[in-house]
Amino acid sequence: MNYRRFGRTDWQVSEIGFGAWGIGGGEWGATNDDQSVLALERAIDLGVNFLDTAFDYGDGHSERIVGSVVRASGKRYGEELHVATKIPPKNRAWPSRPGSSLDEVFPSDYIREYVDISLANLGLPHIDLMQFHVWDDAWAERDEWKETIQDLTRQGLVRHWGISINDFQPENAIAALETGLISAVQVIHNVFEQQPEARLFPVCQALDIGVIARVPLDEGALTGTLRPGHEFAADDWRAGYFRADRLEQLNGRLEKLEAATAGLDTSVSSLAETALRYCLSQPAVSTVIPGMRSASRVEQNVAVSDGRLLSDRDLTTLRDFVWEKNWYQ
């Protein structure tokens, strides 16, 4: 496993992190907690030291699984292992609705409440990185959230603060970053979604902000395994994400991407590997967090952390695959 400096923190984080949404249950079809534990344990054994969860992933279920594995790991929490979680918006609106007030979404007493809730779920002495699970930069200059997070940090309950940026709005956190109070951002970044590279990533590099690349495989689209006719479980939220003719649209793009991948300077064995290497080849990115619900998937993803980055020519080739879509709506 290779490690990267995580912005202005003193952490060296694994460049492949563990995305723990899928192990929360309830949205990804049937889940098995025993398999989830084995996946987490295997990830830690292979050097993964950055684990990303959220209260909303199963109403705390993912946090409880992550916390139990971290406590049993024998690793020094906060030094050898780092856990990130998130405060859900009080109005439960993802992404943040335009015009929503800070008082509707993250009032001070609510921020404190969910720090306590996540600490209880994790069973850990502090939260390494607490992230706002949505954001609107119209709130950036409000004093209430600033005073609250600084107080929670002084109390030793949270070490660093971050923002999980709204889907496909990579510039809607820059004002908050400029306050100097935010240490990390989490943003959708993959072969299809390259917007963060234009402005967000340069700002993060200039301000020394850690970058967490989420959805690197576009909810499974970039694994190459989802083709026309694929059937999702009734309780898998992706049945809606890939509804109607979307798998047909995806298939046409994947065929072209497969052809382009065969001609890359860097030898790759799968579309998933290409997708992960694409994110890792961005110098601003600190860690990439694919979802992993099995030990075998952990092993496949961690194997990409071998130091081989895509060439400039490869990156230029893959820039042709930007796909402006928002299938979350």
Secondary structure as GFF3:
##gff-version 3
##sequence-region A 1 329
A	DSSP	beta_strand	3	5	.	.	.	ID=ss1
A	DSSP	beta_strand	12	14	.	.	.	ID=ss2
A	DSSP	beta_strand	18	19	.	.	.	ID=ss3
A	DSSP	three_ten_helix	22	24	.	.	.	ID=ss4
A	DSSP	alpha_helix	33	45	.	.	.	ID=ss5
A	DSSP	beta_strand	50	52	.	.	.	ID=ss6
A	DSSP	alpha_helix	61	72	.	.	.	ID=ss7
A	DSSP	beta_strand	82	87	.	.	.	ID=ss8
A	DSSP	alpha_helix	102	105	.	.	.	ID=ss9
A	DSSP	alpha_helix	108	122	.	.	.	ID=ss10
A	DSSP	beta_strand	127	132	.	.	.	ID=ss11
A	DSSP	three_ten_helix	137	139	.	.	.	ID=ss12
A	DSSP	alpha_helix	143	154	.	.	.	ID=ss13
A	DSSP	beta_strand	158	164	.	.	.	ID=ss14
A	DSSP	alpha_helix	174	177	.	.	.	ID=ss15
A	DSSP	beta_strand	184	188	.	.	.	ID=ss16
A	DSSP	three_ten_helix	195	197	.	.	.	ID=ss17
A	DSSP	alpha_helix	200	207	.	.	.	ID=ss18
A	DSSP	beta_strand	210	214	.	.	.	ID=ss19
A	DSSP	three_ten_helix	218	223	.	.	.	ID=ss20
A	DSSP	alpha_helix	238	241	.	.	.	ID=ss21
A	DSSP	alpha_helix	246	262	.	.	.	ID=ss22
A	DSSP	alpha_helix	271	280	.	.	.	ID=ss23
A	DSSP	beta_strand	287	288	.	.	.	ID=ss24
A	DSSP	alpha_helix	295	302	.	.	.	ID=ss25
A	DSSP	alpha_helix	312	318	.	.	.	ID=ss26
A	DSSP	three_ten_helix	319	321	.	.	.	ID=ss27
###
